[in-house]
Amino acid sequence: MNFVAGSDVRSRMIEVVKGFAIILVVMGHVIQCSLQPGGHDFFEQPLFRIIYMFHMPLFVFISGYLMAASLRRRSAVEVFLNKYRSLLVPFIVWGSLGMLTLIGLDLLFVKSSPAGFSWQAWADKLIINSPVWFVWFIWMLFLSACLLLVSVELEKYCGLAAYGIIYMLLFLFPWNQVGGIYYLQFFYFFYLAGYFTHRSGIPIGEGFGNSLIVPLAGIIFFCCAVVWVKTDFIYVNKMVLSNGHLPEEVVRLVYRFISGLTGIILVCQLGAFFVAKKPGLWLAFIGGFSLDIYLIQRYLLEGVYSRLVWKAGIKFEPQSWYFFGILLPGVTIVVIGLSIVISGALIRKNSSLNRLLLGGRFHG
């Protein structure tokens, strides 16, 4: 996801935004992995709810933005081969490793639980989702890149309508519970938004400073946050319109897209504010490891941390000062730090691991 642009400021701002976004990802996972073992519904936790309104749409938006930059420098075939190496290979490797590792952890930690360990449950997971279940984000980005490349080629024949046609075909897919297709139905919108933002030359972040866009986005985002409910999460509703009130559900769907877009605008403006300041340097450094952190933290948090919390019988109070003031920031910092150390010391310096786990995009 390295970005090369005509402006160093723009390049640094993208890294700052990625750094901010990956911090939100880790914080969200810390909340989830801390509260779930104690039986709390983390979807109802206020900070979790706010983070998950926009943090993954933000990552997808950045990816679409960078995709447009790649297509300015390379042919569609070259871009596809690059995405194959940098996304599909790590998806297969991390997905397979995740599947085997979590089976081992479940055998170790869950076998002694009242529910026990079920091979049938794992077989069901494998049939429906795995390895998409482990690294769905990488899979979704690869599919988004493929859909965009097809649209770019079709644009030669039917203009900009090609992008709308391909996107609408996603909603005709009959098995939206299989293979994480519902992720694509939702997030591809933000991929296209990022792509057309770069393609149109619209400045992100720094271009909003002297306009009403940012305060208006802030007001809209706040209003969306007030009425956001658990069923608005893509992970819960899975893009299924099923309650029989189609107009209402369409409005809620549009509202989810608006929530993501306004969150993206606010974070991009925040990135522009920090880009030349000391916090921006740290965020840019973290942003340079965003893919590494995303992949490794799943092992650290979902694989180990959550099981240790369950094994110790700890039940955190989701609204306590201790949880928000000490545990959440502390665990987030430790996980990010460990992920960077593991990647820098082991993965990036080894050409084979780099190629398999990170798509060969980094060189030690």
N, C-alpha and C positions, 0 to 999 in steps of 0.2 A: 504493500500500500504506500510505498514511498512516492512522494509527489515532487515533480520538478516543474516549476513554472517560471515565467519571465520575471516574476517578482519574488525576492527572498522573503519579503514580509508575508505575501500570500502563502508561500510554502510553509513558513513557520506557523502561520495561523492555523493551517490545516492540522499540523502536528499538535498544536495546543488544544484544538477542539477534540482531536482523537484522544489526547491525554485526559481531558475532562470527562469524555464519554466513557473511557475504560474504568475510570475511578467510580463512576456511577454504576457501571456493570458490577464491579466487585462489591460495592456497598449493598446493592440490591441482593446479591447472592449471599452476603454475610447475614443480612436480615432474614432471608429465607432459611438458610441453613442453621441459624440460631433459634428461630421460633418454631420451625416445623417439628423438631424432635420433641418439643414440649406440648405439642398439640394445638398451638396457636395458628390461626388462619392468617398467614403472612400477607395474603392479598388485601386484607382489611387494614393493614398497618399504614398510617398516613404517608410517611416518607417513602415507603416501598411503592405506594400507589402513584405518588408524584413522579418518582424516578422512572417507573415503567410506563408512564404515559408517553414518553418521548425518547428514552435513551437508545433503544434499538433502531427506531426510525432515523435517529441522528447518525448512527453508524452506517446505515444503508444509504442515506443521503450522501455522506462523504464518499462512499464507494462508487455511487453513480457519478458523482462529480469528478472523481479521479478517472473513471472509465472514459468520460468525454475527453479528458486530457490525453489518455493513452491513444484514443482513436485519431487524435490530431497528429500523432507522431508515427503511428503504425497502421498497417493494413488490418482488415477484420480477421484474416487468417492468422496473422502474427499475434494479435490480441487474444484470439481463442487459444492458441497454443500456450501462450503465457498464462492464461487462466487455468488451463488444464494442469500445468506444472505447479502453479502457485496456490490453487484452491482445491482441485479435485484430488490430487495426490495426497495432500495433508488430510483432506476429509476422509479418504479411505483408511489411511494409516491411523489417525487419531480415533476415528470411529471404531475401528477394529480393536485398537488398544483399550479404548474406553469400555467396550463391551466385555472384553476378557477381564479387565481389572475390576470392574464393578461386580461381575459375577463372583470373583474371588473375594472381594470385600463383603459381599452379601453372605457368602458362605462363612466368612470369619466372624462377622458381627451380627448378622440377622438370624443365623441358625439357632442361636440360643434365645431369640425373642419369642414371645407367645405366638406370634403369627408364623414363625418359622421361615424356612426358605423353600420356595416352590419353583421347580424346574419348569412346570407348566406355565407359570406366570412369565418366566423369562422367554419361553418359546413364543408366547403371545406377543411379547415386546419385539422379538426378532422378526416375526412375521409382519407386523404392522409398521414398525418405525425404524428399527436399528439398521445401520449405525446413525441414521438421521437423528435419532433420539439423543445422541451424545453431542454431536457437533452440528446441529441443525443450521446454525448461522452460516457456516462455511458452505454447506450444501445449497442453501438458499441464495448466497451470493454467486455461486457458480451458475445456477440455473438462471438467475437474473441477468448475468453477463451473456449467457447463451440467447435468452429471449431478446435482449437488446441488440445483439449482433444480427439476429434474424430480422429484426425490425429495421435496422440500418440498411440491410440489403433490400428489403421490401420497399423501403422509402423511395428507391429509384423508380418504382413502378406506380405507387399509389400515394406518394407524398407522406405528410405527417400522419395521415390516417392509419398508416401501417402500425404505429405505436399503440393507438387505441384499439385496433383490431386484435393485435396479439394479446393485449392486456385483457380485453373482454373474453377472449377464448379461455383464459384462466378460470373464469367463473362458470364455464360450461363443463369443466372437468368434474366427472361424477363421483370421484373417490376422494373428497377433500379431507377425509380422516386418515388417508394413507400417504406415507412418505413426506409428511409435513407440507403438503401443497397449500394448506390454508395460510401458512407463513408467507408463501409467495404471493397469494392473493392480496394480502394486506401490505406487505413490505415493498413489493415491486413498485407500488405507487411512489414511494419515497426515493427509490432508485432512479426512476424516471425524472423525478423532481430535481435530484442532484445533477443528473445528466444534462437536462435542459437548462439548468441554472448556469453551468459552465459553458455550454454550447451557445447560449444567448449572450454571454459576456456580462451577466448580471453579477455585480460585486457582492460577495457575502460578507457579513460582519461589518467591515469598515465602511461599506456603502450605506449602511442604515443609520449612521450616527446622527445625521442632521435631518432626519425625517421623523414622521409620526409612526413609522412601521413598528419600531421596537416598543414604544409604550402601548400601542394598540394590540400588538401581539401579547404583551404582558397581561393586559386586561382580559383578553380572550382566554389565555391559558389559565389564568386564575379562575375565571368563571367555569371553564371546563373541569378544573380540578375539584371545584365545589360539588359538582353534580356527578363526578365519576364514580362508578360502582364496579363491583367485582366482575360482573358479566361483560364489562367493556374491555377487559383484558383479552387480547387475541389468544392467549394460552387457555382461556376459559371458554370463550364463545366459539373459537375456531372457525369464524366466518360463517357460522350456520344461522340462517334466518328461519327460526322454527316456532316462534310463539304465536303465529297467526296474525300479528299486527304489522303487516309489511311496511306501511308508511312510517310507523314509529321506529321500526328496526333500521330502515334506510336512513332516517335522520340520525340515529345513534351511530351508524356506520360512518356517515359524513363527519359527525362530531369527533370520532376517533382520529380521522385523518387530519382534521383541523387542530386537534390537540397536539399531534406529532409535529405538524408544520410550525405551529407557534413556538413549541419548545425548541425546535431547530433554530429558528430565527433568534431566540433569546441567547442560546449557547454560542452561536456564531458571533453575535455582538459581544458577548463576554470574552470570546477568544480574541477578537480585535482589540478589546480593551487591555488584555493581559500580554499581548504578543511582544511588546517591547519592554516589558517589565520583568522583574526577577521571578515572580510566580510563573510567568509564561515560559521561562527557561526550563523550570522543573516539569511543567505540564508537557512541553514539547519533548523533553527527554522520555517521559513516561509514554507519550503518544507514539514514539518510535518503537516501543515494545508492545503496542496495543494487541497485535495478533498473538504474540507469545503469552502475554498476560491472560488473555481470554481463554486460551487453550489450557495453560498450566493451572490456572486458578480453579478450574473445574475439578481437577484431581485434588487440589489442596482443600477446597471447601466442600464440594458435594461428595468427594470420595472419602476424605479423612476427617475433616473438621466436624461435619454434621454427625458422623458416626461416633466420634469421641464425645460430643455433647449428649447424644442419646445414651451412650454407654455409661456416662457419668451421672445420668439422671438429672441434668441441669434444666431448669425451666425458667427462662428469662422472661421478665415482664416487658412487653413491647413498648410501654410508655415510660419506663423508669429512666431517671437521669444517668444511672450507671450504664444502662444499655446504650443510650445515645451519646453520652459524654466520654465514656472510656472504652467499652467493648467494641462498638461499631467502628470508630476511627482507628482503634488500636489493631484490630484484626485486619481491617482493610489495608493499613500501612504494611503490616507484616506480610500479608499475602502478596501484595504488589511487589514488595522488596524481594521476597523469596522467588517469585516468578522471574523477575529480571535477573537475579543472580543465577538461577538454574539455566535460563536461556543463554545468558552471556557466557557462562563458564562451560556449559556442556553442549548445547544445541548449536548455537551460531558458530562456534569454533570448529565443529566437526562437519566436514563437507557432506558426509552421508546423512547424518541426522538433520542437518540443515535442509538438505534436498527433500527428505522424506517428511519431516515434521513442519517445515516452514516453506516448502516449495522452492527452496534454493534462492530466496529473495534477499537474504542477508549473507554477508561474508565477514568472517571473523578476522 
